Amino acid sequence: MSHPRRPTFDPALPPRAVARMRAHPERLIPSSSGPSRRLTWRRGAALTAAGGSSLAAVALLSPAAGAVLMALLCLGTTMAVLGLVSLKGSFTDDWADLVMHAFWALPASAVGVMGARLLLEPVVGPLGSVVPGDPTTAALYLAVAVGGTGAVMRPGMVARLASENADRYVLPEDFGRPHGYATRRDEPEAHLFAQLQQATDRVEEGARVLGESFDAGLTLPLLREEEWRMSQELLRLRSLRKELLRRKREAVSDQVTRALEPQEEAVGRAHAALAERVGVLIGYGERVHAAVTAHREWEQCQEIADRAADYADLALSSSQEAMRTEEIDDSLLSVEAAHSVREELVREAVDAGASLSAALRRGPGQHI
C-alpha cells in the first residue's frame, strides 16, 4: 500500500453529512481545484428567494407586467429543464444537443406553467379584486421562490455539502497520484498517510468483528481526530517539500543550493517526527489486526469442530470403521487453543488502546 485510498473527514463534521459525502466520493472537490469562483449555494438560494419574491410583488402591483412575467416564467422553466437534462449526462454532450432539446423542452414547459396557472386560478383568482395586478402569476413566482430555495438547500445534497465543506476533508488526490503507484521516495507523505489510514481501518474492523470484547468507543474517535490532524500536517509538509525540490532544480549555483540546506534539514526533521508518531499508531493497528485474525481463526476452528461428528458419521457409513476419538479430541483442542490465543490478543489490543488513548488525550504537542 503506497497511497491513501479514501477521503478523510474533519471529525467535527455532522455524522450524517460525512455519511452522505463518504457514499459519493466522486462529488468531492480536490484541493488542487482551488476555491470555486462560482456562486455559492447559499447565495444562490438567497438570490432565488429574493428574485422570486420580487417578481411576485411586481405581478401583484403591475397589471401590464403579467404577460411578460408569464413568458419569462416559461423561459426560466425551460432553462431549468435543460439544466437537469445536462446534469444527467446521458441525453446531452454539447450545446448543439441542448438546442435540439429546447424544441421539446420549451413547449413542455409552457404547457406545465399554463396548467399550474389553471389549477391556481380558482384558488387565488378572487384576490384580483383587491390588488391591481395578477395574483395567480404572483402565486406561481412565490412557488418558484419557495421550491427553488428548497431544492438548492435540501438536506443531504452532496454537491452542496462538498462545496461548503471543501476545507474539511482530504482526498487521495491531494497527496498526488491517487491511482498510480507512488513509492515512499516519490511521495513520502502519501506513504505515511496511507499507513495511518490503514491503522484506523484496522481498528474499525476490530470494532465490527470482535464485538463487545473489544471496546473501541474511546480510542476510535481519538484515532480519527489524529488522522485528520496529521493529514493537515502532512499536506503542509508535502507542499514545503515540493517547493524545496523545485528551488533546488532551479538553483543556478552551488551557493543557492547550500542556502537551501537549512530548509532541507527542517523538512527532514519534520518528516522524521511525523513518521515516529505514525509508527506508534501503525503498531496499535497491527495489534488489533492480529486480534481480528486470531478471532477468525477461532471461528474457523469452531466450525471445523462442529462438523467433526458429520465427518465421523460419513467415515462410519462408508468404511464401517469409526472415526478415532482422538481425532475429534484434536479438533476440540484446536478450538480451545485458538480461543486462548484470541482472548490473549484481544486483551493486549485493549490494553494498547487504553495506553494510546491516554497518549492522544495529551494533545498534539505531546509525544505519543
N, C-alpha and C positions, 0 to 999 in steps of 0.2 A: 504494500500500500504506500503510495507516494504523494497522494493529493487529497484534499478534503472532498468528501463525497456528498455532502448535504448542506443546506443552509444552517447557520447558527443564529439564533434569535436572542434579543435582549430579554432576560428573564422577567423584566418589569412589564413587558407587554401583556395584555389580557390573554389568558389561555385560549379563548375562542378565536381571537384574531390570529394567534400563532397557528392554531389547528387549521384555519382556513388557508393561510398562506403556505403552510407546510404541505397541504394537499395539492397546491398548484404552484410548484416552484418555478415553472416556466413563465409565470406572470411577474416574478420578482425582478427588480432592476439592478444590474451590476453597478458598482461604484464607478467603473470606467465610463458609464454613460454620462456622468456629471449631473448637476441639477437641471431638472426639466424647465424649459422656458415656456412650456405650455401653461394655460390657465389651470390653476389648482382646482381640485374637485370641489372644495368648499366655496371658492369664489364662483365657480360655475353654477353651483346650486343657488348661491345668493343672487347671481345675475338672472337665473331662470325665474326665481320667485319674484324678483323686482320687476323684470320685464313683463311677465305675465300679468302681474297685478296692475302695472302702469297701463298696459294696453286694455285691460278690463275697465279701468277708470275712464280711458278715452272712449271706449264703446258706450259707457253709460252716459257720458256728458256730451258727446258729439254725434248727432243724428247722421251727419254726412259721412262719417268715417266707417259706417257699418259694412258697406260693400268692400271697401279697401281692406278692412281688417279680416273679413272672411276669406278674401283671396290670399292675403298674407298667411292666414292660418293653414290654408290648403297647401301653399308652397312650403311652409315650415314642416307640416306633417310629411310631405313628400321627401324633404331632406332627411327627416328622422328615419323614414323607412329605408331610404338608400343607405344611410349610415349603418343601420342594423344589417342590411344585406352585405355591405362591405366588411363589417366586423366578422361575419360568419366565415368569410374567406373561401366559400365554396361556390358562390354564384358570380363573383366578380374578380377580375385581376387587374384592371386598369380603368382609366377614365372613360374610355370608349364603352366598356361594359356598363358603367354607371349611366351613361347617356341612354343606352339601349333600355336599361331597366326603368328609366324615367318614363318611358312611353306607357308602361302599365302602372307604375307607382303613382303618377300624378292623377289619373282618373280614379284609381282605387282610393287615394287619399281624399279626393274631392267627395266621392260617394260616402266615405266614412264620416267626414266632417258634416256634410249635409244631413246624414242620417242621425248623428248626435244632436244636431240642431233641431230636427223634427221631434226627437224624443224630449228635449228640454223645453220646447216652446209651450206646451200646455202647463208646465210647472212654473216657469219664471216669466212667461209672456205677459201675464196680467200686470207685472211690475212696470210695464211700459207706460202705464197711465200716471205714474208718479215720478218717472225720470225722463229726461229729454232724449236719451239715446236708446240703444238696443240692449235690453237686459239679457237676452239669450246669448248674443255674441260675448257679452261680458262674462257670463257664466262659463262659456267654453274656454275663455282665456284664463279664468280662475282655475278651472280644472287642469289646464295645461301647466299653470304655475305650481299647483299642488302636486300633480302627478310627476312632472319633470323633476321637481326638487326631491320628491320621494324616491324616484328612480336613481338619481345621482347619489343620494346619501343613504340608500338602503343598507341595512346591517349586513355585514359579511361580504360586501362587494370586494372581491380580491384585488382588482385593478386599483381601486381607491386605497385600500389598506396598504398595498405595496408602494404606492406613490407617497402616501402620507407618512409612512414609517420607513422610508428608504434608508435612513441613517441608523436604523435599529435592527438591522440584520446584516449578516456577512454571507456572501455566496462563494462557492468554489472558484468562480470566475475572477473573484477579487484577488486570488492568490496566483493568477497567471493562467496556466494551462489546465483547464478543468477535465479534459478528456484524454489528452496525450500524456505519455509517461514523462515524468519530471524527476530526475534523480535528486538526492539530498544535496549534491553540489550545485545543481541548477537552481533549485527552489528550496533552500533550507527551511524557510519559514513555512512553506506549504507542507513540507515533510513533518515538521514539528506539530503543526496544527492538525494534520491528518491523524497522527498518533493520539493527540488529545481527544479528538472526536471519537476515535476507536475506544478509548478508555471510558468515555461517557456512555457510548453504545453498549459496552460490555456490562456496565452497572445497570443500565436499563433492562438488558436481557436478564441479568441476575434477579432483578426485582420481579420480572414476569415468571421466570422458571422456578425459582427457589421458594417463592411464596412467603408465608409468614416467618419461616425460619431465617430469612434474610431481609431485615427491615432497612430499606434504603431511603425511607421517607425523609431522613435528615441529611444524609450525605448527597443524594442525587441533586436537590436544589442547589447545594453549595458547589457541586461539580459543574452544573450548568452556568452558574454565575462566574466561576473561574474560566470556563470555556469562552464565555462572552468577553470577559475582561482580557484574557490573553489573545483573543482574536484581534482586539484593538491594538494591543502592544505589538503583535506580530506583523500586522499590516503597516504600522508606522515604521517598524524596523525594516520591513521589506522595501518601503518607499525610500528610506535613507540609504539602504544598501544599493538599490538600483541607481540612485543619484550618484553615489560614490563611484560605482563602476563606470558610469557614463563620464564622470570627470576624469577618471584615470585613463579612459580610452582617448579623451580629447586633450590630455596633457601634452604640452608642446616641449617640455624639457624635464630632466630629472629633478630639478628644483621644485617644479609643480608637483611631481609625484611624491617627493619627500614631504611637502607641505600637507599632503593628504593622509600621511601615516597616522597622525593622532586620531583622525576621524575613523580610519580603518580599525584602529585598536579599540575605539569606543564601540563600534559595531560588533566586533568580535566578543568583547566582554558582555555586551547586552545579549548576544545570541547564546553565549555560554550560560548566563544566568537563567534565561528562559528555558534552555534545554534541561537544566537541572530541575526546575520546577515541573516541567512536563514529565521528566523521568519519574518523579515521585508518583504522579497521577497514573502513568503507564504501569508502574509496579502494582498499584492498587487494582487497576483494571485487569491485570494478569491474574491476580489472586482470585478475583471474582470469576473470571473465565475458567480458572481451574476448578472452582467450586461448581460451576454450571456443568462442566464436563464430567465431574465425579457424580453429580446428581443424575445426569443422563445415563451414565454407566450403571448406576444403581438401578434405574428404571428398566434398562435393558436386561440386566441380570435377573431382576424380579420377573420380567416377562418370560425369560427362559425357564426359570424355576417353576413358574405357574404352568408351563406347558410340559414339564417333565413327566407328569403322570400320563398324559396323552401319548407321548412317545414310548413310555413303558408298556402301555396297552397295545400299541402298534407292534412292538417287538414280541410281545407275548402271542398275539394273534397270528403273526407271520412265521414265527420260528418255534413256537411252543416253549420258548426259553424266556423266563422272566428277566427283566432288566435288573441288573445288580443294584442292591440298595445303596452301596457306597457311591454309585454314580449320581443318584438322587441327592445323597448327602453332600456330595461335592458341589452340586448346583446350589443347595441351600447355604453352604459355607461361602460360596462366591457372592451370594446376595448379602450375607452378613458382613463380609469383608468390604464390599463396595459401599454398603451403608455406613460402616465405620469411617471409611475414607471420606465419604461425602459429609458426614457430620463434622469431622475434624476440619476439613477445608472450609466449610461454611462458617464454622466458629472462628477460624483465622481471618476470613474475609470480613466478618462482623467486627472483630477487634481492630483490624486495619482500618475499616471505615470509621470507627469511633475516633481513632488517633488522627486520621486525615481530617475529619470534621472539625476537631479541636484546632488543628493547624490552620485550616481555611478560615475559621472564625476569627483568627488573629488579624486578618486583613491582608490586603495585597502588599503591604510594606514589609511584612514579616516573611521569613523563610519558611517554606512548607517542610 
